[in-house]
Structures are given as structure tokens and as C-alpha cells.
Amino acid sequence: MPGIDRIRRSRRRPGTLEIARAERSLVPLARGLAALAGFFDAAGFLAFGRIYLAAPVANATILGVELAGMQSFQLVGTALLSFLVGVVLTTLCAHGLAHWRRTAILSGVATAILVAFLFLEAGDIYLALVLLAAAAGGLHCILERDPQHLQEGMFPSAQMIRLGDALGSRWDSKNSGLIVDHSLFWLCFIAGGVLGTTAWLGTGQWVLAIASLGTGLFAVYVWSIERNLRAR
């Protein structure tokens, strides 16, 4: 019967080849997220001054410098706390999600960036910073259940260390391919920073609207990947 055949086709589970292809697609996704993190950092640095939205380690250093110099640390302290809250909330909200976890997180991040843009346009710097830093924290949770080398994609310092390890053990044929992988992750972060700076200089605060749109497109791309991934 035609009706039953259509139902059976719609419930077809992805095959092994489709799942393997989807898992390989997580690598360019991680590189894209590294570029998005660089974009975030550049935009945050230009928008708020000496604040790295997606780099909590850099913000911790800035906080230490400002505390030692008895300077105002409200903005960088807000960014750090909001980043942490963003990670906690994203982890809690995505805890029960398995199959569509990455898509849901990216959709939430895109929405938070758009709302932050509206607050920044209205002149509310602190609320915009809170939302953007929380969104950056959520960004780091997208690949938290995936292999470690993908989780580290948004940390350029980690990629430099891994690149050094790969260069130091180049004699080992197993590590020769890692040189290219870690170099690409690091270059994606730099490329994102260049794009974020160029977009800010050209459009100003509208760079956040661009970032929201780009994150939304990432969500669509991830949705196409997760269709063929087993829930895990």
C-alpha cells in the first residue's frame, strides 16, 4: 500500500555510511566554530575594550592585572561570570537532549546574540555583554560530548601546544597528519578574528546581527549533520 510504504521510508534509520559521513562532518564544524570564536573575540574586544568574549583564560589574566592595579574590573568580571553562567545553563538545558543537542545550543546562541544586539543598539552595554558572554560560554558546550580534539578547537592556545607536540614528534608517522589539523584550527581562529575586525570597522554594532545570522546558518548545517547521527 502506498501510504504504508511512505511511512516506512520516512522512518528509515541512517545507514553506517551515512553515520560515518556525518561524524566526519563534525571536523569542519569544529573549525567553523573556531572561526566563530575568533570572530566573537575580535568583536568583543572592539565593542567593550580589552574583553575577550570567547576566551575566559585571557579575561582571567586581564582581571588579575586590573585587580593588581586597583582599576575598574566590572566589565571583565561581568564577562567572566556570564561566561560561566552560560556554560552552566547550556549544560543544564541540553542535558536531556541527545540527538539534536548541537542544533538546539546553536539556535539558542544565535537568539542570544540577536537580543544582545538589540540591547547594544538601545545603549544597555551591561545586558549586551552578559548575553554575549553567556552565548560564548554556550558555544563551548556544543561539542562537549564529542572527541577531545574537537572540543579543543576553539582554544587557540591548546592548538599551539598540540601543534608543537606534533612538530616535536614528526618522526612518528602517526602524528604527521596532526600538524595540518592543528594548524588549520589555529588559522581558522585567526581568520575569524580578521573577519570580526573587518566587519566591526565596516558595520559597527551591526556585526552582532551578522554573527547571529552566521550562527543560525551553522545551526542549519548542524541539523543536516545530526539527522544522520545516532542519538548519543
C-alpha positions as CSV (number, residue, x, y, z in Angstrom):
1,M,0.0,0.0,0.0
2,P,1.4,3.4,-1.0
3,G,0.6,5.1,2.3
4,I,2.3,2.4,4.4
5,D,5.4,2.5,2.1
6,R,5.7,6.2,2.6
7,I,5.6,5.8,6.4
8,R,8.2,3.1,6.3
9,R,10.5,5.2,4.1
10,S,10.2,8.2,6.5
11,R,11.2,6.1,9.4
12,R,14.3,4.6,7.8
13,R,17.3,4.8,10.1
14,P,20.6,6.2,8.7
15,G,22.9,3.6,7.4
16,T,26.5,3.0,8.6
17,L,28.0,5.0,5.7
18,E,25.7,8.0,6.4
19,I,26.6,8.0,10.1
20,A,30.3,7.8,9.3
21,R,30.0,10.7,6.8
22,A,28.1,12.8,9.4
23,E,30.8,12.1,12.1
24,R,33.4,13.3,9.6
25,S,31.4,16.4,9.1
26,L,31.9,17.3,12.7
27,V,35.6,18.3,11.9
28,P,34.7,21.2,9.6
29,L,32.0,22.1,12.1
30,A,34.6,22.4,14.8
31,R,36.8,24.5,12.5
32,G,33.9,26.7,11.8
33,L,33.2,27.1,15.5
34,A,36.9,28.1,16.0
35,A,36.4,30.8,13.4
36,L,33.2,31.9,15.1
37,A,35.1,32.1,18.4
38,G,37.8,34.3,16.8
39,F,35.0,36.5,15.4
40,F,33.4,36.8,18.8
41,D,36.7,37.7,20.5
42,A,37.5,40.4,17.9
43,A,34.0,41.9,18.1
44,G,34.0,41.9,21.9
45,F,37.5,43.4,22.1
46,L,36.4,46.3,19.8
47,A,32.9,46.7,21.3
48,F,33.8,46.6,25.0
49,G,37.6,47.2,25.1
50,R,40.1,44.5,26.3
51,I,37.4,41.9,26.8
52,Y,37.6,38.5,25.0
53,L,34.1,37.0,24.9
54,A,35.1,33.5,24.0
55,A,38.5,33.3,25.8
56,P,38.0,33.0,29.6
57,V,41.7,32.5,30.1
58,A,42.6,35.8,28.6
59,N,39.9,37.5,30.6
60,A,41.2,36.0,33.8
61,T,44.6,37.5,33.1
62,I,43.1,40.9,32.4
63,L,41.1,40.6,35.6
64,G,44.3,39.9,37.6
65,V,46.0,42.9,36.0
66,E,43.1,45.2,36.8
67,L,42.8,43.9,40.4
68,A,46.5,44.4,41.0
69,G,46.4,47.9,39.6
70,M,43.2,48.7,41.5
71,Q,41.4,49.5,38.3
72,S,37.8,49.1,37.4
73,F,37.0,45.4,36.7
74,Q,33.3,45.5,36.4
75,L,33.2,44.7,32.6
76,V,35.7,41.9,32.6
77,G,34.3,40.5,35.8
78,T,30.8,40.5,34.3
79,A,32.1,38.8,31.2
80,L,33.8,36.0,33.2
81,L,30.8,35.4,35.4
82,S,28.4,35.5,32.5
83,F,30.6,33.0,30.5
84,L,30.4,30.6,33.5
85,V,26.7,31.0,33.8
86,G,26.3,30.4,30.1
87,V,28.2,27.1,30.3
88,V,26.1,26.0,33.4
89,L,22.7,26.9,31.8
90,T,23.6,25.4,28.5
91,T,24.7,22.2,30.1
92,L,21.5,22.0,32.2
93,C,19.2,22.8,29.3
94,A,21.0,20.4,26.9
95,H,21.4,17.6,29.5
96,G,18.2,15.7,28.3
97,L,18.9,16.3,24.6
98,A,20.8,13.7,22.7
99,H,20.1,13.7,19.0
100,W,19.5,17.4,18.4
101,R,21.8,18.8,21.2
102,R,24.2,20.7,19.0
103,T,21.4,22.2,16.9
104,A,19.5,23.4,19.9
105,I,22.5,25.0,21.5
106,L,23.5,26.8,18.3
107,S,19.9,28.1,17.9
108,G,19.9,29.4,21.5
109,V,23.3,31.1,20.9
110,A,22.1,32.8,17.7
111,T,19.0,34.1,19.6
112,A,21.1,35.4,22.5
113,I,23.4,37.2,20.1
114,L,20.4,38.9,18.3
115,V,18.9,40.0,21.6
116,A,22.3,41.3,22.7
117,F,22.5,43.3,19.5
118,L,19.1,44.9,20.3
119,F,20.3,45.8,23.8
120,L,23.5,47.3,22.5
121,E,21.6,49.4,20.0
122,A,19.5,50.6,22.9
123,G,22.6,51.6,24.8
124,D,22.5,48.9,27.5
125,I,26.1,47.8,27.5
126,Y,26.0,45.5,30.5
127,L,23.0,43.5,29.4
128,A,24.5,43.1,26.0
129,L,27.8,41.9,27.5
130,V,26.0,39.5,29.8
131,L,24.1,37.9,26.9
132,L,27.2,37.8,24.6
133,A,29.5,36.3,27.2
134,A,26.8,33.7,28.1
135,A,26.4,32.9,24.4
136,A,30.1,32.4,24.1
137,G,30.0,30.0,27.0
138,G,27.2,28.1,25.4
139,L,29.3,27.9,22.2
140,H,32.0,25.9,24.0
141,C,29.4,23.3,25.1
142,I,28.4,22.3,21.5
143,L,31.0,19.6,21.1
144,E,31.4,18.7,24.8
145,R,30.3,15.0,24.2
146,D,32.5,14.7,21.1
147,P,36.2,13.7,20.9
148,Q,38.6,15.9,22.8
149,H,40.4,17.2,19.8
150,L,37.2,18.7,18.6
151,Q,36.4,20.2,22.0
152,E,39.7,22.0,22.0
153,G,39.1,23.5,18.6
154,M,38.0,26.9,20.0
155,F,41.1,27.3,22.2
156,P,44.0,28.6,20.1
157,S,46.5,28.1,23.0
158,A,45.6,24.4,23.1
159,Q,46.1,24.2,19.3
160,M,49.5,25.8,19.5
161,I,50.5,23.3,22.2
162,R,49.2,20.4,20.2
163,L,50.9,21.7,17.1
164,G,54.2,21.9,19.0
165,D,53.7,18.3,20.2
166,A,53.1,17.2,16.6
167,L,56.1,19.1,15.3
168,G,58.3,17.6,18.0
169,S,57.3,14.1,17.2
170,R,57.2,14.5,13.4
171,W,59.4,11.4,13.1
172,D,56.3,9.4,14.2
173,S,54.2,8.8,11.1
174,K,51.1,8.6,13.2
175,N,51.5,12.3,14.2
176,S,52.4,13.7,10.9
177,G,48.8,14.4,9.9
178,L,48.1,16.2,13.2
179,I,50.4,19.1,12.1
180,V,47.9,20.1,9.4
181,D,44.9,19.5,11.6
182,H,46.1,21.7,14.5
183,S,47.4,24.4,12.1
184,L,44.0,24.6,10.4
185,F,42.2,25.0,13.8
186,W,44.6,27.8,14.8
187,L,44.3,29.5,11.4
188,C,40.5,29.3,11.5
189,F,40.6,31.2,14.8
190,I,42.8,33.9,13.3
191,A,40.6,34.1,10.2
192,G,37.6,34.6,12.4
193,G,39.3,37.4,14.2
194,V,40.2,39.1,10.9
195,L,36.6,38.8,9.7
196,G,35.3,40.1,13.0
197,T,37.6,43.1,13.0
198,T,36.8,43.9,9.4
199,A,33.1,43.6,10.0
200,W,33.2,45.8,13.1
201,L,35.2,48.5,11.3
202,G,32.7,48.4,8.3
203,T,29.4,48.0,10.1
204,G,29.9,48.8,13.8
205,Q,27.4,47.2,16.2
206,W,25.7,45.5,13.2
207,V,28.5,43.0,13.4
208,L,26.4,41.2,16.1
209,A,23.5,40.9,13.7
210,I,25.9,39.3,11.2
211,A,27.2,37.0,13.9
212,S,23.7,36.0,14.8
213,L,22.9,35.2,11.2
214,G,26.1,33.2,10.8
215,T,25.4,31.2,13.9
216,G,21.9,30.5,12.6
217,L,23.3,29.2,9.4
218,F,25.7,27.0,11.5
219,A,22.6,25.6,13.2
220,V,21.0,24.6,9.9
221,Y,24.3,22.9,8.9
222,V,24.5,21.0,12.2
223,W,20.8,20.0,11.8
224,S,21.7,18.4,8.5
225,I,24.6,16.5,10.2
226,E,22.6,15.4,13.2
227,R,19.9,13.8,11.1
228,N,22.4,11.1,10.3
229,L,23.9,10.7,13.7
230,R,22.7,8.2,16.2
231,A,21.4,9.6,19.5
232,R,24.3,9.5,21.9
